[in-house]
Amino acid sequence: MPEDLAVRGYRYVRHRAGDWVAEVGRLTMLLGDVGRFLAPGLRSFGLVVDQMKAIGVGSLWLVVVVSLFTGGVAAVQAAYQFSSVVPLKYIGSVILRSVIIELGPVLTALVVGGRVGASIAAELGTMKVTEQIDALRAMAINPVRYLVVPRVIAAIVMLPVVTVFADAIAIFGGYVVSITTIGVSTHTYVVGLKQFFYLKDLYSGLVKAVFFGGIIGTMGCFYGFVTEGGAEGVGLATTRAVVSSCVLVLISDYVLANVLLRFIFAS
């Protein structure tokens, strides 16, 4: 019996490892095609603009709500943790730097990744199982150039834009909470914002957002393209797209934080 369990475990691990290697290979091929068609895809301006509206404008309301409460929570946490250590005049600085470096880009990517990643995977997955992608190939239309590249470009362009809005709303949310519940005046909050503001912090957050946008667009398209099995397969592809996007965003955030803050934008 123990030997049977060991054999089954080995077979399961081997099977899963094979699936993972095959999936990485397919993703690598897709990335190669995206890179090859990236410049020609920029000429499909109408398709890119349509996707920019769907990805950016369509996500704004959700990002605004999340960012507003994120700023409020950041203010409450800062007041709780630092009130006995540093003066409350620095609360604006704490909120500003935590938002533009970390909270703004990451939470925006997670929110947009959940909404947009699912939408892209479901849309392309439905096209795959209903053979619409095969029909494009039959008409000599490359589906990567027509379907994937505009979505990836739009995600890369719009996520930094949405992140800027998220940063502004979060800072405003922190301001509202600071003056209404913590007792910090408007003047004190604004002085704190100005005191430790560095452009390199904003740049590092926007660079992160560019990478996060590429991850969200690519993973949504990838899992849409490999969808199989009808409606159930579309649901599975949607779930995998969202989960993989969120996990990769957090992993890449750690890598980018080390590279950007320790080397590129180091003081």
C-alpha positions as CSV (number, residue, x, y, z in Angstrom):
1,M,0.0,0.0,0.0
2,P,2.7,2.6,0.8
3,E,4.4,1.7,-2.5
4,D,1.1,2.3,-4.4
5,L,0.7,5.7,-2.8
6,A,4.3,6.6,-3.6
7,V,3.8,5.5,-7.2
8,R,0.5,7.5,-7.5
9,G,2.1,10.5,-5.9
10,Y,5.0,10.3,-8.3
11,R,2.7,10.0,-11.3
12,Y,0.6,12.9,-10.2
13,V,3.7,15.1,-9.7
14,R,5.1,14.1,-13.0
15,H,1.8,14.8,-14.7
16,R,1.4,18.2,-13.1
17,A,5.0,19.1,-13.9
18,G,4.5,18.1,-17.5
19,D,1.3,20.3,-17.7
20,W,3.2,23.2,-16.1
21,V,6.1,22.9,-18.5
22,A,3.7,22.8,-21.5
23,E,1.8,25.8,-20.2
24,V,5.0,27.8,-19.8
25,G,6.0,26.8,-23.3
26,R,2.6,28.0,-24.7
27,L,2.9,31.2,-22.7
28,T,6.4,31.8,-24.0
29,M,5.2,31.3,-27.6
30,L,2.4,33.8,-27.0
31,L,4.8,36.4,-25.6
32,G,7.0,35.9,-28.7
33,D,4.0,36.5,-31.0
34,V,3.0,39.6,-29.0
35,G,6.5,41.0,-29.3
36,R,6.5,40.3,-33.0
37,F,3.2,42.0,-33.6
38,L,3.6,44.8,-31.1
39,A,4.7,47.5,-33.6
40,P,2.1,46.5,-36.2
41,G,-0.5,46.4,-33.5
42,L,0.1,50.1,-32.7
43,R,-1.3,50.9,-36.2
44,S,-4.6,49.3,-35.2
45,F,-5.4,52.5,-33.3
46,G,-9.2,52.0,-33.2
47,L,-8.9,48.5,-31.7
48,V,-6.5,49.8,-29.1
49,V,-8.7,52.8,-28.1
50,D,-11.7,50.5,-27.7
51,Q,-9.8,48.3,-25.3
52,M,-8.4,51.3,-23.5
53,K,-12.0,52.4,-22.8
54,A,-13.0,49.0,-21.6
55,I,-10.0,48.5,-19.4
56,G,-9.4,52.0,-18.1
57,V,-12.6,53.9,-18.2
58,G,-14.7,50.9,-17.3
59,S,-12.6,50.2,-14.2
60,L,-12.5,53.8,-12.9
61,W,-15.5,53.7,-10.6
62,L,-14.3,50.5,-8.9
63,V,-10.8,51.9,-8.5
64,V,-12.2,55.2,-7.0
65,V,-14.2,53.3,-4.4
66,V,-11.3,51.0,-3.4
67,S,-8.8,53.9,-3.4
68,L,-11.0,56.2,-1.3
69,F,-11.2,53.6,1.5
70,T,-7.6,52.6,1.1
71,G,-6.5,56.1,1.8
72,G,-8.8,56.3,4.8
73,V,-7.4,53.0,6.2
74,A,-3.9,54.3,5.6
75,A,-4.6,57.4,7.7
76,V,-6.1,55.4,10.6
77,Q,-3.2,53.0,10.6
78,A,-0.6,55.8,10.4
79,A,-2.2,57.6,13.3
80,Y,-2.5,54.5,15.4
81,Q,1.1,53.3,14.8
82,F,3.0,56.6,14.8
83,S,1.1,58.9,17.2
84,S,3.3,57.9,20.1
85,V,6.5,58.0,18.1
86,V,6.4,60.8,15.6
87,P,4.2,64.0,15.4
88,L,1.0,63.8,13.5
89,K,2.2,66.5,11.1
90,Y,4.0,63.6,9.3
91,I,0.8,61.7,8.6
92,G,0.5,63.2,5.2
93,S,4.0,62.1,4.3
94,V,3.3,58.6,5.5
95,I,0.1,58.3,3.5
96,L,1.6,59.9,0.4
97,R,4.7,57.6,0.2
98,S,2.9,54.4,1.1
99,V,0.2,55.1,-1.5
100,I,2.3,56.2,-4.5
101,I,5.0,53.6,-4.0
102,E,3.0,50.5,-3.0
103,L,-0.7,50.7,-2.2
104,G,-1.8,52.6,-5.3
105,P,-0.1,50.5,-8.0
106,V,-0.6,47.1,-6.3
107,L,-4.3,47.5,-5.2
108,T,-5.1,49.1,-8.6
109,A,-3.5,46.1,-10.4
110,L,-5.4,43.6,-8.2
111,V,-8.7,45.4,-8.7
112,V,-8.2,45.8,-12.5
113,G,-6.8,42.3,-12.8
114,G,-9.9,40.8,-11.1
115,R,-12.3,42.8,-13.4
116,V,-10.4,43.0,-16.7
117,G,-8.5,39.7,-16.5
118,A,-11.8,37.8,-16.0
119,S,-13.5,39.8,-18.8
120,I,-10.7,39.2,-21.3
121,A,-10.4,35.5,-20.5
122,A,-14.2,35.0,-20.7
123,E,-14.5,36.9,-24.0
124,L,-11.6,35.2,-25.7
125,G,-12.5,31.8,-24.2
126,T,-16.0,32.0,-25.6
127,M,-14.5,32.9,-29.0
128,K,-12.2,29.9,-28.7
129,V,-14.9,27.3,-27.8
130,T,-17.3,28.7,-30.4
131,E,-14.5,28.4,-33.1
132,Q,-14.5,32.1,-33.8
133,I,-10.7,32.2,-33.4
134,D,-10.4,29.4,-35.9
135,A,-12.6,31.4,-38.3
136,L,-10.2,34.3,-38.0
137,R,-7.3,32.1,-39.0
138,A,-9.4,30.7,-41.9
139,M,-9.8,34.3,-43.1
140,A,-6.0,34.8,-42.9
141,I,-6.4,37.1,-39.9
142,N,-3.8,36.5,-37.2
143,P,-5.7,36.2,-33.9
144,V,-2.8,37.4,-31.8
145,R,-2.4,40.6,-33.8
146,Y,-6.1,41.2,-33.9
147,L,-7.2,40.1,-30.5
148,V,-4.3,39.9,-28.1
149,V,-2.0,42.8,-29.0
150,P,-4.6,45.6,-28.7
151,R,-5.6,44.3,-25.3
152,V,-2.0,44.0,-24.0
153,I,-1.1,47.5,-25.3
154,A,-4.3,49.0,-23.8
155,A,-3.6,47.4,-20.4
156,I,0.0,48.6,-20.4
157,V,-1.1,52.2,-21.3
158,M,-4.1,52.4,-19.1
159,L,-3.0,50.9,-15.8
160,P,-0.5,53.7,-15.1
161,V,-3.2,56.2,-15.9
162,V,-5.7,54.5,-13.6
163,T,-3.0,54.3,-11.0
164,V,-2.5,58.1,-11.0
165,F,-6.3,58.5,-10.4
166,A,-6.1,55.9,-7.6
167,D,-3.2,57.7,-5.9
168,A,-5.0,61.0,-6.0
169,I,-8.2,59.5,-4.6
170,A,-6.4,57.6,-1.9
171,I,-4.6,60.7,-0.8
172,F,-7.9,62.6,-0.7
173,G,-9.5,59.8,1.3
174,G,-6.6,60.0,3.8
175,Y,-7.1,63.7,4.0
176,V,-10.8,63.4,4.7
177,V,-10.2,60.9,7.5
178,S,-7.3,62.9,8.9
179,I,-9.3,66.1,9.3
180,T,-12.6,64.5,10.4
181,T,-11.5,61.7,12.9
182,I,-7.8,62.2,13.7
183,G,-7.8,65.9,14.3
184,V,-5.1,66.9,11.7
185,S,-5.7,70.3,10.1
186,T,-5.7,70.9,6.3
187,H,-2.5,72.9,6.6
188,T,-0.7,70.3,8.6
189,Y,-1.8,67.5,6.2
190,V,-0.7,69.5,3.1
191,V,2.7,70.4,4.7
192,G,3.2,66.7,5.4
193,L,2.4,65.9,1.8
194,K,5.0,68.4,0.5
195,Q,7.7,67.6,3.0
196,F,8.8,64.2,1.8
197,F,7.5,64.1,-1.7
198,Y,10.1,62.8,-4.2
199,L,9.4,62.3,-7.9
200,K,11.3,59.1,-7.9
201,D,8.7,57.6,-5.7
202,L,6.0,58.4,-8.2
203,Y,8.1,57.1,-11.0
204,S,8.7,53.8,-9.3
205,G,5.0,53.3,-8.8
206,L,4.2,54.1,-12.4
207,V,6.9,51.7,-13.6
208,K,5.4,49.0,-11.5
209,A,2.0,49.8,-13.0
210,V,3.4,49.4,-16.6
211,F,4.6,45.9,-15.7
212,F,1.4,45.0,-13.9
213,G,-0.7,46.1,-16.9
214,G,1.4,43.8,-19.2
215,I,0.8,40.9,-16.8
216,I,-2.9,41.4,-16.6
217,G,-3.4,41.8,-20.3
218,T,-1.1,38.8,-21.2
219,M,-2.6,36.4,-18.7
220,G,-6.2,37.2,-19.5
221,C,-5.5,36.6,-23.2
222,F,-3.4,33.5,-22.7
223,Y,-6.0,31.6,-20.6
224,G,-8.7,32.8,-23.1
225,F,-6.7,31.3,-25.9
226,V,-6.1,27.9,-24.3
227,T,-9.8,27.5,-23.2
228,E,-11.3,24.0,-23.8
229,G,-14.5,22.2,-22.9
230,G,-17.4,24.6,-23.5
231,A,-19.0,26.8,-20.8
232,E,-17.2,24.9,-18.0
233,G,-13.9,25.5,-19.6
234,V,-14.6,29.2,-20.0
235,G,-15.3,29.5,-16.3
236,L,-12.1,27.6,-15.4
237,A,-10.1,29.8,-17.8
238,T,-11.6,32.9,-16.2
239,T,-10.7,31.7,-12.7
240,R,-7.1,30.8,-13.7
241,A,-6.6,34.1,-15.4
242,V,-7.6,36.1,-12.3
243,V,-5.7,34.0,-9.9
244,S,-2.5,33.9,-12.0
245,S,-2.7,37.7,-12.6
246,C,-3.0,38.5,-8.9
247,V,-0.2,36.1,-7.9
248,L,2.2,37.3,-10.6
249,V,1.4,40.9,-9.7
250,L,2.4,40.3,-6.1
251,I,5.5,38.4,-7.1
252,S,6.6,41.0,-9.6
253,D,5.9,43.7,-7.0
254,Y,8.5,42.2,-4.8
255,V,11.1,41.9,-7.6
256,L,10.4,45.4,-8.9
257,A,10.6,46.9,-5.4
258,N,14.0,45.4,-5.0
259,V,15.3,46.5,-8.4
260,L,13.7,50.0,-8.4
261,L,14.2,51.1,-4.8
262,R,17.6,49.5,-4.2
263,F,19.3,50.2,-7.5
264,I,17.5,52.4,-10.1
265,F,15.8,55.0,-7.8
266,A,18.1,54.5,-4.8
267,S,19.1,57.8,-3.1
